[in-house]
Amino acid sequence: MKEVPLEWSHSYDSCRGVHKRYEKPDAYAFQMYNDNDLERFIQNHYPWFMDTYNSYQHNIQVSL
């Protein structure tokens, strides 16, 4: 697994805690994505959306 940046560690731990309460531990896996991973995912699964994806001005818009 990729290392969680320090500034995101509290949010990451919080999300994991919520999911652990409601799911079986082996029911899912966590996946960390970087910018290249997200772009590849959109290209592979939603190619019609690439123009919109690439038009976003702020990183937060593509990470949601």
N, C-alpha and C positions, 0 to 999 in steps of 0.2 A: 504494500500500500504506500502511496505517496505521503510525504510528510505534510501535515496541516500547518500553514503559516501561523506563527505565534499570535498575531492579531485576530485570527479566526478561531483559536482553540476553544474559547469559552462558548461561542455559538455552536461549534461542532459538537462539543461535549453535551450541550443542552439538547440538541436535536437527537443525538444518540440516546440520551436518557428518555426522551419522550417515546421514541420508537421501541425501545426495549420494554417499556411498560405495556405496550399494546400488541406486540407481535411476538411470535415464537422466535428465539434467537437464530434459528437456522432457516427462517422463512424468507430471508432476503439478504442481500449483500450491499455494503456501502461502496460507492464508486466516486472517486475524486476526478474531476475533469479540468483540463487547462484550456486555454483559448484554441489551440490546435485541435484538441479532442472535440470541442463544441462545434467548430466549423466543419470538421469531418462528419460528425453526427448529422448536422443539418444537411450537408451535401448528400449524404448517403440515404437519408430517410425523408427529407423534405426539400428536394432540390428546387422546387417552385418558390420556396421562401428565401432563397439565397440573396436575391436583390434587396429584399427588406432587411434581412439580417445584416448585410454589409452596409446598409445605409444608416444604421444606428450610430449616433455620435458619441455615446458614452458606454463604457464597458458594462456598467450595471444593467443596461438595457438588453444586452445579449446574454447575461448570466442568469436571468430570471426564468 
